[in-house]
């Protein structure tokens, strides 16, 4: 999902982005900009609504079609046409024209062939299977443009995009060359059905999919009663998702509300999705899985990997995100009505911070899951640290993965630390978010 969209007129400028970037935008943009906060109330005007309010009939709106999804471009075009305006293709990106200094060189790292041990099957076999599918669907041409899809299909990896092992050039055909000329290719050569990427940029009906990486966040401070409660509620939601059992019709979007329930019951929330698919030595965001209120719904499939990452953020004070990578596996059940059934196995093994956990808030089921997870962390990570003779790290791990006593009663909706009469320790704590990990490593000083 894009981080933002900018619209600039001759006398105004506006940025549309989501809650992950509100504070950054406020601190980095001057008074010439308007910040449109997506996902908030009152709902900001859409990009097209804002343009219609700013421009006169007969105006033209230009855009780089390589950077705008085809479905969005067609929507903009139709809405502007209704308002007496037109959308124009601008292939000479205006930012590129003015960005003449301190621009990084075009990447030129070599393409690497993915070892068959990790690729699973030769690229020839993948292409053959793809062609069989095209015949079944009566498709003559399939355009593959997304970097991760090209990399997966041909068992190729590269280093052209930071933190993403993709390559921008394949078989000596530049993406721009293919995209600029694809419209004429269609008219001259192909008369049958053509499959194009669903999330694609608009260039004569053609597109490219781009993905963004994940940020790492560090917060220093002292934990308070509210921080402990917020951390525990986020953890409860993460466990509820990880402990879920679904059957074949189960969709990712159906899980979104469940993950947020512990926060919702306290009137809290977060402004990002709760999970997304993850590639195998590819992009950190890989479709189609998207556990988000804005998701369109996709079936969960055996063998997929996805993130489980609820959070909470208090502006100007602290932030919490607990991210665990889960592996979708088939579950052996006694019965199989409307099956098969699937469950999720954590594959990132990092202990949660027990000094921020309030056991009395958690159900017995959640504590059982947490203790079993910590036991697995100790059994699998502990021997590695022991072989490496990292005694200090081993002691830290053993302390962080020791069993937490079960709750005697189920938590109530109005639970607070004060109502439970729990002591609060004031300690210096460091909360760390790590890419694709079960988060929340804390150092108590």
Residue pairs with C-beta under 8 A, 6 or more apart in sequence:
1 273
1 285
1 290
2 212
3 17
3 18
3 20
3 21
3 212
4 15
4 16
4 17
4 21
4 25
5 15
5 16
5 17
5 47
6 13
6 14
6 15
6 16
7 13
7 14
7 16
7 47
7 50
7 51
9 51
9 54
9 55
12 34
12 54
13 32
13 33
13 34
14 33
14 34
14 35
14 36
14 47
14 50
15 25
15 29
15 33
15 34
15 35
15 36
16 36
16 38
16 44
16 47
17 25
17 35
17 36
17 37
17 38
18 38
18 39
18 271
18 272
19 37
19 38
19 39
19 40
19 270
19 271
19 272
19 313
20 271
20 272
22 35
22 37
22 271
22 315
23 315
23 316
25 33
25 35
26 35
29 35
36 44
36 45
36 50
37 44
38 44
39 271
45 53
47 76
48 75
48 76
48 79
48 80
51 61
51 80
51 85
52 79
52 80
52 83
52 85
55 61
55 85
57 83
57 84
57 85
58 84
58 85
59 85
60 85
60 86
60 87
60 88
61 76
61 80
61 85
61 86
61 87
61 88
62 87
62 88
62 89
62 90
62 94
63 73
63 76
63 87
63 88
63 89
63 90
64 90
64 91
64 93
64 94
65 73
65 89
65 90
65 91
65 201
65 202
65 203
66 93
66 176
66 179
66 201
66 203
66 208
67 93
67 201
68 76
68 201
68 202
69 199
69 200
69 201
69 202
69 207
70 196
70 200
70 201
70 202
70 205
70 207
71 199
72 202
73 87
73 201
73 202
74 202
76 87
77 86
77 87
80 86
80 87
81 87
89 203
91 180
107 159
107 160
107 161
107 168
109 158
109 159
109 160
110 158
111 156
111 157
111 158
111 167
111 169
111 170
112 156
112 157
112 158
112 165
113 155
113 156
113 157
114 151
114 155
114 156
114 157
114 281
116 122
116 155
118 280
118 281
119 155
122 155
123 153
123 154
123 155
123 156
126 152
126 153
126 154
126 155
127 153
130 142
130 153
134 140
134 142
134 195
137 193
137 195
138 192
138 193
139 192
139 193
139 194
139 195
140 190
140 191
140 192
140 193
140 194
141 186
141 190
141 192
141 193
141 194
141 195
142 194
142 195
143 182
143 194
143 195
143 196
143 197
143 206
144 150
144 153
144 197
145 175
145 178
145 179
145 197
145 200
145 206
145 207
145 208
145 209
146 197
146 208
146 209
146 210
146 211
147 160
147 161
147 164
147 166
147 167
147 168
147 209
147 210
147 211
147 283
148 164
148 166
148 209
148 211
148 279
148 282
148 283
148 286
149 197
149 209
150 156
150 166
150 167
150 170
151 157
151 158
151 165
151 166
151 167
151 282
152 279
152 282
154 170
156 167
156 170
157 165
157 166
157 167
157 281
158 165
158 166
158 167
158 168
159 165
159 167
160 166
160 167
160 168
160 169
161 168
162 213
163 213
163 214
163 284
164 211
164 213
164 282
164 283
164 284
165 281
165 282
166 282
166 283
168 174
168 175
169 175
175 208
178 206
179 201
179 203
179 204
179 206
179 207
179 208
180 203
180 204
182 203
182 204
182 205
182 206
183 203
183 204
183 205
183 206
186 194
186 205
196 205
196 206
196 207
197 207
197 208
197 209
199 207
199 209
199 287
200 206
200 207
200 208
200 209
201 207
201 208
201 209
211 283
211 284
211 285
211 286
212 285
213 283
213 284
213 285
214 284
214 285
214 435
214 436
215 433
216 432
216 433
216 434
216 435
217 319
217 321
217 432
217 433
218 430
218 431
218 432
218 433
219 318
219 319
219 430
219 431
220 428
220 429
220 430
221 317
221 318
221 428
221 429
222 426
222 427
222 428
222 429
223 231
223 355
223 356
223 426
223 427
223 429
224 424
225 416
225 417
225 418
225 424
226 314
227 318
227 320
227 356
228 356
228 357
228 358
228 417
228 424
229 266
229 358
229 361
229 415
229 416
229 417
230 263
230 268
230 312
230 314
230 320
231 312
231 320
231 353
231 356
231 357
231 440
232 356
232 357
232 358
232 361
232 362
233 262
233 263
233 265
233 266
233 268
233 312
233 361
234 262
234 263
234 310
234 311
234 312
234 320
234 321
234 322
235 322
235 352
235 357
235 362
235 370
235 440
236 262
236 361
236 362
236 363
236 366
237 258
237 259
237 260
237 261
237 262
237 263
237 274
237 310
238 259
238 308
238 309
238 310
238 322
238 324
239 362
239 366
239 369
239 370
240 258
240 259
240 261
240 262
240 366
241 255
241 258
241 259
241 274
241 275
241 291
241 308
241 310
241 326
241 344
242 308
242 324
242 326
242 344
242 346
242 369
242 373
243 344
243 365
243 366
243 369
244 255
244 258
244 343
244 344
245 331
245 341
245 342
245 343
246 300
246 341
246 342
246 343
247 338
247 339
247 340
247 341
247 342
248 299
248 338
248 339
248 340
248 341
248 342
249 299
249 338
250 299
250 300
250 342
251 297
251 298
251 299
251 300
252 275
252 288
252 289
252 290
252 291
252 295
252 297
252 298
252 300
252 306
253 290
253 291
253 292
253 293
253 295
253 296
253 297
253 298
254 297
255 274
255 275
255 291
256 273
256 274
256 291
256 292
256 293
256 295
257 293
259 274
259 275
259 291
259 308
259 310
260 269
260 270
260 274
260 310
263 269
263 270
263 310
263 312
265 413
266 413
268 312
269 312
270 310
270 311
270 312
270 313
271 313
272 292
272 311
273 290
273 291
273 292
273 294
273 295
273 309
274 291
274 292
274 308
274 309
274 310
275 289
275 290
275 291
275 292
275 306
275 307
275 308
275 309
275 326
276 285
276 286
276 289
276 290
276 291
276 292
276 306
276 307
277 285
277 286
277 287
277 288
277 289
277 290
277 304
277 305
277 306
278 284
278 285
278 286
278 305
278 306
278 307
278 325
278 436
279 286
280 305
284 435
284 436
287 298
288 298
289 298
289 300
289 304
289 306
290 296
290 298
291 306
300 328
300 342
301 328
302 328
302 329
302 330
302 340
302 342
303 327
303 328
304 327
304 328
305 325
305 326
305 327
305 328
305 347
306 325
306 326
306 328
307 323
307 324
307 325
307 326
307 436
308 322
308 323
308 324
308 325
308 326
308 344
309 321
309 322
309 323
309 324
310 321
310 322
311 319
311 320
311 321
311 322
312 319
312 320
313 319
313 320
318 431
319 431
319 433
320 431
320 440
321 433
321 439
322 352
322 438
322 439
322 440
323 348
323 433
323 434
323 436
323 437
323 438
323 439
324 346
324 348
324 437
324 438
324 439
325 346
325 347
325 348
325 436
325 437
326 344
326 345
326 346
326 347
327 344
327 345
327 346
327 347
328 342
328 344
329 342
329 343
329 344
329 345
330 340
330 341
330 342
331 340
331 341
331 342
331 343
333 339
333 341
346 373
346 376
346 438
348 436
348 437
348 438
349 376
349 377
349 380
349 381
349 438
350 377
350 434
350 437
350 438
350 439
350 441
351 374
351 377
351 397
351 400
351 401
351 438
351 441
352 370
352 374
352 400
352 438
352 439
352 440
353 400
353 429
353 431
353 440
353 441
353 442
354 400
354 402
354 404
355 425
355 427
355 429
355 442
355 444
356 429
356 440
356 442
357 370
357 404
358 417
358 420
358 422
359 367
359 404
359 405
359 406
359 407
360 407
360 408
360 409
360 411
360 415
360 420
360 422
361 407
361 411
361 415
362 370
362 407
362 411
363 407
363 410
363 411
364 406
364 407
364 410
367 404
367 405
367 406
367 407
368 406
370 404
371 403
371 404
373 438
374 400
374 401
374 402
374 403
374 404
375 401
375 403
377 397
377 401
378 397
378 398
378 401
381 397
382 394
382 397
382 398
385 393
385 394
385 397
386 394
417 424
427 444
427 445
428 443
428 444
428 445
429 442
429 443
429 444
430 441
430 442
430 443
431 439
431 440
431 441
431 442
432 439
432 440
432 441
432 442
433 439
434 441
